[in-house]
Amino acid sequence: MRRVRMAVAVVATALLTALAPAAAPPSSVLTTSGASRNATHDVAPSPTAAGAQNAATNRSLDVRLDPAGGFAQGAAGPQVKPIDALRGPDTIDPSVTSVTPLAAPMGDTSNLVSDDNSSQVLAVFSAINAYRQQNGLNPVRYHLNVQELAQEWSDSIASREVIEHRSSFWTDPRALNPDNGAGEVIAVRWDRDATQLVEWWKSSPSHNAILLDARMSVVGIGITFTNGTPATTPNRYTMWGVVDFFGYKTLPAGTTASPGGASTSPSPSPTPAQTPTTRPAPVPVNPPSGTPLTPAGAELCAAPGRFQPTTQDLSHAALHSAADLVALDPNGSVLVYPAASGGALGAPTTIGTGFGNAASVTSVDWDRDGVFDLLVQWRDGRLVVYPGLTGGSFAAPVTLGQSGWDTMTLASGLWCATNRLPQLLALDPSGNLYFYPNRGTGDLFQRALLATGVAGGHAAMLDVTGDGFEDFVAQGADGTLVLYRSLGQEQLVSEARAVVASAWGTTGQLQVLRGLDGPGTLGIAAVRTNGSLGYWPVTGGQFGAPRVLGAGWGGMRLG
């Protein structure tokens, strides 16, 4: 019987960019391996998956360039117009790095096949490094943040059945501020032989230049499967591959030797970066005595935009919910204890190291993208936010305040009823309580004075009264908890302050947990003087009897 060879068109594109050096700020390091894949690709293999083929049979699926420089087209294959390689600017200002991830529009995701792609990712990675070794080059390493960037785009173009690059992808925070070049390669196939993606890139001059660029040191790989077939869906290729290449003069924290490998780069230094990641505030964060303050009114609560609930899969994010407890251990590691069934906490995971010089580390969705971030007070006075990423770990930090924050006691929450962004209340050592509106990634230089004479070394923001508005509670040295009610605007209710709890016997910060006992539940966790971790639920407008969440918490800090 005559064997018919079907030539299939496969398209790949490349983007190579040389970037100017940028200072590497300290960053959180994801140390778990659970974030290695987006949940879209974690279920059982699809029955439409192509079976393994031997080398002789698989040659019909290879990519071939014709003499004119186009892509080989088979009689049975769809016609695909090739996309020229692109180049970015020779130099780039590090300040153009986006604070939030770049857009990745999604099409019909029901056509994506949610199979495990780890073997294909490893195959691409190994083939790239084998090729580099043959040419006397150092191997590239791997980073989960860059993987998330590549995987997200692979899913995006596969769902839309469009072969295109993400514009200015090197400015995404998940690119981790590359300072020695950047490149992106894309290819598609009608089978799942991932090594053939690399073979085609080697055959294309522009793609080959990226594979053999000596500056490239870190990659992230995205592989997406679909249910497409050549006969019925000529633009829905079976496998889509995206690899993002970045060059760094110093490897970013969290870099690994291979996909799923152990970290090969040092933990972030607890020493603050010399160059802030945002421009200095126009006035000091803590204005000197006599500096006019914005009067308390509704204007600072005005929302800068509309924020809708996220539709992203957060199963691989470092923090899954507002019920997860964040703690600092004596070694400066940031641990997260995920909420478990029955109002308990699960086993801890280390999500950051090098935070020994932090005064506090709290969980907050600062940019309201649905992914929880880390808000860090450094003992040198800076206030910094580490944006959370859906694939785990955190993006490069953004400085919200340059000085004076080490002396403040902070509480975050939805203070403004008409604004979905979390806001900050800050209590200074003199007992002055200030409201700081959330202006996104800009410096926190606006504030309003809410009260004076507030006594308390620890504080929290939560709806104690059950009226739907967040309140402020301050814990004094004697352990009493004093309530400062709000009505959903900046101001506090003008009334005598009620004592809502006493004799808690706690030490250190208070941490609000939302949803630990189920949806809509609320409470405060704190370390007790006997070394246990206590939890006080809020029900019916008052604090209930505490229960113990764990023992051996002496030396641990919440928030």
VORO-931452 format. One record per residue (C-alpha): x, y, z. Coordinates in Angstrom, 1 decimal. Example, Ala and Ser with C-alpha at 12.3 -4.5 7.8 and 13.67 -1.06 7.14 Angstrom:
// residues 2
12.3:-4.5:7.8 .
13.7:-1.1:7.1 .
//
This chain:
// residues 559
0.0:0.0:0.0 .
1.4:3.4:-1.0 .
2.3:5.5:2.0 .
1.1:9.1:1.7 .
3.2:11.7:3.4 .
1.2:14.7:4.5 .
3.2:17.9:4.8 .
2.0:20.2:7.5 .
2.7:23.9:7.8 .
4.2:24.9:11.1 .
4.9:28.6:11.8 .
7.3:30.1:14.2 .
8.2:33.7:15.0 .
11.0:35.4:16.9 .
11.7:38.6:18.8 .
15.2:39.5:20.0 .
15.7:42.6:22.1 .
18.8:44.1:23.8 .
18.0:45.8:27.0 .
19.9:48.3:29.1 .
21.2:47.2:32.5 .
18.8:47.5:35.5 .
19.4:47.3:39.2 .
18.0:44.0:40.6 .
15.8:44.7:43.7 .
15.4:42.2:46.4 .
12.5:39.9:45.6 .
10.4:37.1:47.0 .
11.5:33.6:46.1 .
9.1:30.8:45.4 .
10.7:27.7:46.9 .
8.0:25.1:46.3 .
7.6:23.1:43.1 .
3.8:23.0:43.1 .
3.5:26.0:40.9 .
5.2:24.3:37.9 .
2.1:24.3:35.7 .
-1.0:26.2:35.2 .
-4.1:24.2:36.3 .
-5.4:24.4:32.7 .
-3.1:21.5:31.9 .
-3.3:19.3:35.0 .
-6.0:16.8:34.2 .
-6.0:13.4:32.5 .
-4.8:13.0:28.9 .
-7.3:13.7:26.2 .
-8.5:10.8:24.0 .
-7.6:12.9:21.0 .
-3.9:13.0:21.8 .
-1.7:11.8:19.0 .
0.1:8.6:19.8 .
3.9:8.2:19.8 .
5.5:7.9:16.4 .
8.9:6.6:15.3 .
11.4:8.9:13.7 .
10.7:7.8:10.1 .
7.0:8.3:10.4 .
7.3:11.6:12.2 .
9.4:13.2:9.4 .
6.1:14.1:7.6 .
5.3:16.5:10.4 .
8.6:18.4:10.2 .
8.8:22.1:9.2 .
10.6:22.9:6.0 .
11.5:26.2:4.5 .
11.1:26.6:0.8 .
13.9:28.3:-1.3 .
12.0:31.6:-1.4 .
12.1:31.8:2.4 .
8.5:30.9:3.0 .
7.0:27.9:4.8 .
6.5:24.5:3.1 .
2.8:23.9:2.3 .
1.4:20.4:1.8 .
-1.6:19.7:-0.3 .
-3.6:18.7:2.7 .
-2.3:21.4:5.0 .
-3.7:24.9:5.5 .
-1.9:27.8:3.9 .
-0.2:29.9:6.6 .
1.4:33.3:5.9 .
4.9:33.5:7.7 .
5.5:36.2:10.2 .
8.8:38.1:10.0 .
11.1:38.2:12.9 .
10.9:41.4:15.0 .
13.5:43.4:16.9 .
12.9:45.8:19.8 .
15.0:48.8:20.7 .
18.7:48.4:21.3 .
18.3:50.0:24.8 .
15.4:50.4:27.1 .
14.7:52.4:30.2 .
14.1:50.1:33.2 .
11.3:52.4:34.3 .
9.0:51.2:31.5 .
8.7:47.8:33.2 .
5.0:47.3:33.9 .
3.8:46.9:37.5 .
1.0:44.6:36.5 .
1.2:41.6:34.1 .
0.6:42.5:30.4 .
-2.7:41.6:28.8 .
-3.2:38.1:27.4 .
-6.6:38.0:25.7 .
-8.3:34.6:25.7 .
-10.5:33.0:23.0 .
-12.4:29.8:23.2 .
-10.6:27.9:26.0 .
-13.0:24.9:25.6 .
-10.8:23.8:22.7 .
-7.7:23.6:24.9 .
-6.8:20.1:26.0 .
-5.8:20.0:29.7 .
-3.1:17.4:29.6 .
0.1:17.4:31.6 .
2.8:19.2:29.5 .
5.7:18.7:31.8 .
7.5:16.1:29.5 .
7.2:18.5:26.5 .
8.5:21.4:28.5 .
11.5:19.3:29.7 .
12.1:18.1:26.1 .
12.2:21.6:24.7 .
14.5:22.8:27.5 .
16.9:19.8:27.1 .
17.0:20.2:23.3 .
17.8:23.9:23.6 .
20.7:23.3:26.0 .
22.1:20.3:24.0 .
22.2:22.6:21.0 .
23.9:25.4:22.9 .
26.4:22.9:24.3 .
27.2:21.7:20.8 .
28.1:25.3:19.9 .
30.2:26.0:23.0 .
27.7:28.1:24.9 .
26.6:28.0:28.5 .
23.2:26.4:29.2 .
20.2:28.5:29.9 .
18.5:28.1:33.2 .
14.8:28.2:34.2 .
12.4:30.4:36.2 .
8.8:29.8:37.1 .
7.9:33.5:36.6 .
9.2:33.4:33.1 .
7.4:30.1:32.6 .
4.1:31.7:33.6 .
4.7:34.5:31.1 .
5.3:32.0:28.3 .
2.5:29.6:29.3 .
-0.1:32.4:29.5 .
0.8:33.6:26.0 .
0.8:30.1:24.6 .
-2.7:29.5:26.0 .
-3.8:32.9:24.6 .
-2.7:32.4:21.0 .
-3.9:28.8:21.0 .
-7.3:29.7:22.3 .
-7.6:32.5:19.6 .
-5.9:30.4:16.9 .
-3.6:33.2:16.0 .
0.2:33.1:15.7 .
1.5:36.4:17.1 .
3.9:37.8:19.7 .
3.0:39.6:22.9 .
4.0:43.2:22.3 .
6.9:44.4:24.5 .
6.8:41.1:26.5 .
10.1:42.0:28.2 .
8.4:44.8:30.1 .
6.1:42.4:31.9 .
7.1:42.2:35.6 .
7.4:38.4:35.2 .
10.4:39.1:32.9 .
12.2:40.1:36.1 .
13.9:43.2:34.6 .
16.3:41.6:32.1 .
19.4:43.7:31.4 .
21.2:41.6:28.8 .
18.8:40.9:26.0 .
15.4:39.2:25.4 .
13.9:37.0:22.8 .
10.7:35.0:22.1 .
10.2:32.1:19.8 .
6.8:30.5:18.8 .
6.0:27.3:16.9 .
3.0:25.1:16.2 .
2.7:21.4:15.3 .
0.1:18.8:14.4 .
1.6:16.3:16.9 .
3.1:16.4:20.4 .
6.8:15.9:19.5 .
8.2:18.9:21.3 .
11.8:18.3:20.2 .
10.7:19.0:16.7 .
9.8:22.6:17.7 .
13.5:23.1:18.5 .
14.5:21.5:15.2 .
12.5:24.0:13.3 .
13.8:26.9:15.3 .
17.3:25.7:14.4 .
16.4:25.8:10.7 .
15.2:29.4:10.8 .
18.0:32.1:10.9 .
16.1:34.5:13.1 .
15.1:31.8:15.6 .
18.4:30.2:15.5 .
20.0:33.5:16.5 .
18.1:33.5:19.7 .
18.9:29.9:20.5 .
22.6:30.6:20.1 .
22.6:34.1:21.7 .
25.4:33.8:24.4 .
23.7:36.6:26.4 .
20.6:34.5:27.1 .
20.7:32.9:30.6 .
17.1:32.1:31.6 .
14.1:30.8:29.8 .
10.5:30.0:30.5 .
8.5:27.5:28.3 .
4.8:27.4:27.6 .
3.2:24.4:25.8 .
-0.5:24.2:25.0 .
-2.5:21.3:23.6 .
-5.7:21.6:21.6 .
-8.3:19.3:20.1 .
-7.6:20.5:16.6 .
-7.2:18.4:13.5 .
-5.9:19.5:10.0 .
-9.1:18.4:8.2 .
-11.6:20.1:10.4 .
-9.8:23.0:12.2 .
-6.9:24.1:9.9 .
-5.9:26.9:12.2 .
-6.2:25.0:15.5 .
-2.8:23.2:15.7 .
-2.4:20.3:18.0 .
0.5:21.8:20.0 .
1.6:25.4:20.5 .
4.9:26.3:21.9 .
6.3:29.6:23.3 .
9.7:30.1:24.8 .
10.7:33.4:26.3 .
14.5:34.0:26.6 .
16.0:36.6:28.9 .
19.6:37.7:29.6 .
20.6:38.7:33.1 .
24.1:39.9:34.2 .
23.1:38.5:37.6 .
20.6:35.6:37.8 .
17.3:36.6:39.4 .
16.3:35.0:42.7 .
14.4:31.8:42.1 .
16.3:30.7:39.1 .
16.6:26.9:38.8 .
18.9:24.6:36.8 .
16.0:23.1:35.0 .
12.1:22.9:35.0 .
11.2:21.8:38.5 .
14.7:22.0:39.8 .
16.2:23.5:43.0 .
17.1:27.1:43.1 .
20.6:28.0:41.8 .
20.5:31.6:42.8 .
20.8:33.1:46.3 .
17.9:34.2:48.4 .
17.1:37.9:48.1 .
19.3:40.0:50.3 .
17.7:41.6:53.3 .
19.6:44.8:52.5 .
17.3:47.3:50.8 .
18.0:48.1:47.2 .
19.8:51.3:46.6 .
17.7:52.3:43.7 .
13.9:52.5:44.4 .
11.6:50.8:41.9 .
9.4:53.9:41.7 .
10.1:57.6:41.7 .
10.6:59.3:45.0 .
7.4:60.7:46.6 .
7.0:64.5:46.0 .
6.8:65.0:49.8 .
8.0:62.8:52.7 .
5.7:60.0:53.6 .
5.6:61.3:57.2 .
5.4:65.1:56.8 .
7.0:67.1:59.6 .
5.0:69.0:62.1 .
3.1:71.9:60.6 .
2.7:70.3:57.1 .
-0.9:70.7:55.9 .
-2.9:67.5:55.7 .
-5.7:66.7:53.5 .
-9.0:67.2:55.5 .
-10.9:64.0:56.1 .
-13.7:63.8:53.5 .
-15.1:61.6:50.8 .
-12.8:62.8:48.1 .
-9.9:60.5:49.0 .
-12.2:57.5:48.9 .
-13.0:58.1:45.2 .
-12.2:55.0:43.2 .
-9.6:55.4:40.4 .
-11.5:52.9:38.3 .
-13.8:49.9:38.3 .
-12.5:46.6:39.5 .
-14.3:43.3:38.8 .
-13.7:40.0:40.5 .
-11.0:37.9:38.9 .
-11.7:34.9:36.6 .
-8.1:33.6:36.9 .
-7.1:30.2:38.2 .
-5.4:30.9:41.5 .
-4.6:27.3:42.4 .
-0.9:27.8:41.8 .
-0.6:31.2:43.3 .
1.5:31.6:46.4 .
-1.5:32.8:48.4 .
-4.9:31.3:47.6 .
-7.3:33.2:49.8 .
-7.8:35.8:52.5 .
-8.1:32.9:54.9 .
-4.4:31.9:54.5 .
-2.2:32.9:57.4 .
1.1:34.6:56.6 .
3.9:34.5:59.2 .
7.6:35.4:59.5 .
9.9:32.9:61.2 .
13.1:33.8:63.2 .
15.2:33.1:60.1 .
13.5:35.7:58.0 .
11.5:33.3:55.9 .
7.9:34.1:54.9 .
5.6:31.1:55.5 .
2.0:30.7:54.4 .
-0.4:28.3:56.3 .
-3.3:27.6:53.9 .
-6.8:27.5:55.2 .
-8.0:23.9:55.5 .
-11.4:22.3:56.1 .
-13.0:22.5:59.5 .
-11.5:25.9:60.3 .
-7.9:24.6:60.6 .
-4.7:25.6:59.0 .
-2.7:23.3:56.6 .
1.0:22.6:56.5 .
3.2:25.6:55.9 .
5.0:26.5:52.7 .
7.9:28.9:52.4 .
7.1:31.6:49.8 .
9.9:34.0:50.5 .
13.3:34.2:52.2 .
15.6:37.1:53.1 .
13.0:39.1:55.0 .
14.8:39.2:58.4 .
15.0:43.0:58.1 .
11.2:43.3:57.6 .
9.1:44.9:60.3 .
6.0:43.3:58.9 .
4.8:41.2:56.0 .
1.0:41.0:55.3 .
-1.2:39.6:52.6 .
-3.3:42.0:50.5 .
-4.7:42.2:47.0 .
-3.3:45.6:46.5 .
-4.0:46.0:42.8 .
-7.3:44.1:42.9 .
-6.4:41.7:40.2 .
-7.6:38.7:42.3 .
-4.1:37.5:43.1 .
-2.9:38.2:46.7 .
0.3:40.3:47.1 .
2.7:40.8:49.9 .
2.9:44.2:51.6 .
6.2:44.6:53.4 .
7.4:47.2:55.9 .
11.2:47.3:55.9 .
13.1:48.5:59.0 .
14.9:51.1:56.9 .
11.5:52.9:56.5 .
10.3:51.7:53.1 .
6.9:50.3:52.3 .
7.0:47.8:49.4 .
4.5:45.7:47.6 .
5.4:42.4:45.9 .
2.7:41.7:43.3 .
1.5:38.1:43.4 .
1.5:35.9:40.2 .
-1.0:33.3:39.3 .
1.7:30.7:38.6 .
3.3:31.2:42.0 .
5.9:33.5:43.5 .
5.9:37.3:43.1 .
6.9:39.9:40.6 .
9.5:42.5:41.2 .
8.8:44.8:44.2 .
7.3:48.2:43.9 .
8.1:50.9:46.5 .
5.0:52.7:47.7 .
6.7:54.8:50.4 .
10.3:55.8:50.7 .
10.7:56.5:54.4 .
9.1:56.7:57.8 .
7.0:53.5:57.5 .
9.0:51.5:60.0 .
7.5:53.4:62.9 .
3.9:53.0:61.8 .
1.4:50.3:62.8 .
-0.6:49.4:59.7 .
-4.0:47.9:59.0 .
-5.3:47.2:55.5 .
-8.7:46.5:54.1 .
-11.7:47.8:52.2 .
-12.1:51.0:54.3 .
-14.0:52.8:51.5 .
-17.3:51.3:50.8 .
-17.4:52.7:47.3 .
-13.9:51.6:46.4 .
-12.9:48.0:45.8 .
-9.2:48.7:46.2 .
-7.8:48.0:49.7 .
-6.8:51.1:51.7 .
-4.3:51.7:54.5 .
-4.8:53.0:58.0 .
-1.5:53.9:59.8 .
-1.0:54.6:63.5 .
2.1:56.6:64.4 .
4.0:56.4:67.8 .
2.3:59.6:68.9 .
-1.2:58.1:68.6 .
-2.2:59.8:65.3 .
-4.3:57.7:63.0 .
-4.0:58.4:59.3 .
-5.9:57.2:56.2 .
-3.8:56.6:53.1 .
-5.8:56.1:49.9 .
-4.7:53.4:47.4 .
-3.4:55.1:44.2 .
-2.2:51.9:42.6 .
1.5:51.8:42.2 .
2.1:55.4:42.9 .
3.8:56.7:46.0 .
1.6:57.1:49.1 .
2.0:60.8:49.8 .
-1.7:61.7:50.3 .
-3.2:61.1:53.7 .
-5.9:62.3:56.0 .
-5.8:62.6:59.8 .
-8.7:60.6:61.3 .
-8.0:60.7:65.0 .
-5.5:61.6:67.7 .
-4.7:60.1:71.0 .
-5.2:56.5:69.8 .
-3.4:54.1:72.1 .
-2.3:50.8:70.7 .
0.7:48.9:69.7 .
-1.2:46.5:67.4 .
-4.2:47.1:65.1 .
-6.5:45.5:62.5 .
-9.2:46.5:60.1 .
-12.3:44.4:59.9 .
-16.1:44.7:60.2 .
-16.6:44.1:63.9 .
-20.2:45.4:64.1 .
-21.6:43.5:61.1 .
-23.0:46.5:59.4 .
-21.0:46.0:56.2 .
-18.4:48.7:56.9 .
-14.8:48.0:57.9 .
-13.9:49.2:61.4 .
-10.5:49.8:63.1 .
-9.5:48.1:66.3 .
-6.4:49.0:68.3 .
-4.9:46.8:71.0 .
-3.4:48.7:74.0 .
-0.5:47.6:76.2 .
-3.0:46.1:78.7 .
-4.5:43.8:76.0 .
-7.8:45.7:75.6 .
-9.2:46.0:72.1 .
-10.8:49.4:71.4 .
-13.2:49.8:68.5 .
-13.2:52.8:66.1 .
-16.3:52.5:63.8 .
-16.6:53.8:60.3 .
-19.5:54.4:57.9 .
-17.7:53.4:54.7 .
-16.1:56.8:54.2 .
-12.8:58.2:55.5 .
-14.1:59.5:58.8 .
-14.6:57.7:62.0 .
-17.9:57.7:63.7 .
-17.8:60.4:66.4 .
-18.7:58.6:69.6 .
-17.2:57.2:72.8 .
-14.9:54.3:71.9 .
-16.1:50.9:73.1 .
-13.8:48.2:74.4 .
-14.8:45.1:72.5 .
-12.3:42.6:74.0 .
-9.8:42.3:76.8 .
-7.2:40.0:78.4 .
-6.4:38.3:75.2 .
-2.9:37.5:76.4 .
-1.3:38.0:73.0 .
2.0:39.2:71.7 .
2.8:40.7:68.3 .
0.7:41.7:65.4 .
-3.0:40.8:64.8 .
-3.9:39.2:61.5 .
-7.4:39.2:60.1 .
-8.5:35.9:58.5 .
-11.5:36.1:56.2 .
-13.3:32.8:55.4 .
-11.4:30.4:57.7 .
-14.6:28.9:59.1 .
-16.4:29.1:55.7 .
-17.6:31.8:53.3 .
-18.5:35.1:55.0 .
-16.8:34.3:58.3 .
-14.3:36.6:60.0 .
-11.8:36.5:62.8 .
-8.5:37.6:64.2 .
-5.4:35.4:64.7 .
-2.6:36.2:67.1 .
0.3:34.5:68.9 .
-0.4:34.1:72.6 .
2.1:34.6:75.4 .
2.1:30.8:76.0 .
3.4:30.2:72.5 .
0.1:29.0:71.0 .
-1.7:30.5:68.0 .
-5.1:31.7:68.9 .
-8.1:32.6:66.8 .
-11.0:34.8:67.9 .
-14.1:34.6:65.6 .
-16.3:37.6:65.1 .
-20.0:36.6:65.2 .
-23.1:38.7:65.9 .
-21.1:41.9:66.2 .
-18.8:40.7:68.9 .
-15.7:38.5:69.4 .
-16.4:34.9:70.3 .
-14.4:32.6:72.5 .
-10.9:31.9:71.2 .
-9.7:28.5:70.0 .
-6.2:27.2:69.5 .
-5.0:26.8:65.8 .
-1.5:25.5:66.7 .
1.2:25.2:69.3 .
4.9:26.1:69.2 .
4.5:29.6:67.8 .
7.0:31.3:70.1 .
9.4:33.3:68.0 .
7.0:33.5:65.0 .
5.5:36.8:63.9 .
2.2:37.4:62.2 .
2.1:40.3:59.7 .
//
